[in-house]
Every structure is written in structure tokens, then in C-alpha cells.
């Protein structure tokens, strides 16, 4: 959803429900949540978080620090979350 989520999120306004997976830290999650709220999509959106990134607080707090230290593990992590 970068660099500009509002136009892309507007595409989902006609869906009764939809899901978004945010891969990042607390800043990315806060940014997407604020855009969802600004567009009034919070009642129809389910949000998942995959705390990836170097040094982000969310990954550190959840103990994900070294869980995904290379790209080859990403598919396995996503399959577990699914």
C-alpha cells in the first residue's frame, strides 16, 4: 500500500468485507489504520499485522527479532499465519 494508500483503499469501499495484511512496524500499522478510519472503512476491514523490518518496536515487543532474518523464510511465516 505504498506510497499512497487512500486511492487504493477507496477501491475497497464497495466490498462488504475485506482483509489487509500490513507488513511493517507500529508506524506502518498506525498509518494504514488512520487511512482506514479517514475513509470510514473500519467496519468492513479486517487487519492483520506481520511485524517485519529492522528494529521496529512491534517486532521487538512480540519477540520476532530474528524470526525472519532472510527472505527465504517469509513464505513459511505467511503460511503459518494463514
C-alpha positions in Angstrom: 0.0 0.0 0.0 2.7 2.4 -0.7 3.4 5.2 -1.4 -0.2 6.5 -1.2 -2.9 4.3 0.4 -6.0 6.4 0.1 -6.7 5.9 -3.6 -6.1 2.2 -3.4 -8.1 1.8 -0.2 -11.0 3.6 -1.9 -11.2 0.7 -4.3 -12.4 -1.4 -1.4 -15.3 0.8 -0.3 -17.8 -1.3 -2.3 -16.8 -4.5 -0.7 -18.9 -5.7 2.3 -15.7 -7.1 3.9 -12.0 -7.2 3.0 -8.7 -8.0 4.6 -5.4 -6.1 4.7 -2.0 -7.5 5.8 0.4 -4.8 6.9 4.0 -5.9 6.8 5.9 -3.5 8.9 6.1 -2.0 12.4 3.9 0.2 14.6 4.4 3.2 12.2 3.1 1.3 9.2 0.2 -0.1 11.1 -0.7 3.3 12.5 -0.5 4.8 9.1 -2.8 2.2 7.5 -5.3 2.3 10.4 -5.5 6.1 10.2 -6.3 5.9 6.4 -8.9 3.2 7.0 -10.5 5.4 9.7 -10.4 8.5 7.5 -12.2 6.6 4.7 -14.7 5.1 7.1 -13.7 1.6 6.2 -13.1 0.3 9.8 -16.4 -1.7 10.0 -15.7 -3.7 6.9 -11.9 -4.2 7.2 -10.1 -7.0 8.9 -6.4 -6.0 9.5 -3.6 -8.4 10.1 -0.1 -7.4 11.1 3.2 -9.2 10.1 5.8 -7.3 12.1 8.8 -7.2 9.7 11.5 -4.7 9.5 14.8 -3.9 11.2 14.5 -2.6 14.6 10.8 -1.8 14.7 9.2 -1.8 18.1 6.3 -4.1 17.3 8.6 -6.9 16.1 10.8 -6.5 19.2 7.9 -6.5 21.6 6.4 -9.6 20.1 9.8 -11.4 20.2 10.0 -11.5 16.4 13.5 -10.0 16.3 15.3 -12.9 14.5 12.3 -14.8 13.2 12.6 -13.5 9.7 16.2 -12.7 9.0 16.2 -13.7 5.4 13.6 -13.6 2.5 13.5 -17.4 2.2 11.6 -17.7 5.5 8.9 -15.3 4.5 6.7 -17.8 2.7 6.8 -20.2 5.6 5.8 -17.4 8.0 2.9 -16.4 5.8 1.7 -20.0 5.5 1.7 -20.3 9.3 -0.3 -17.1 9.6 -2.8 -18.2 7.0 
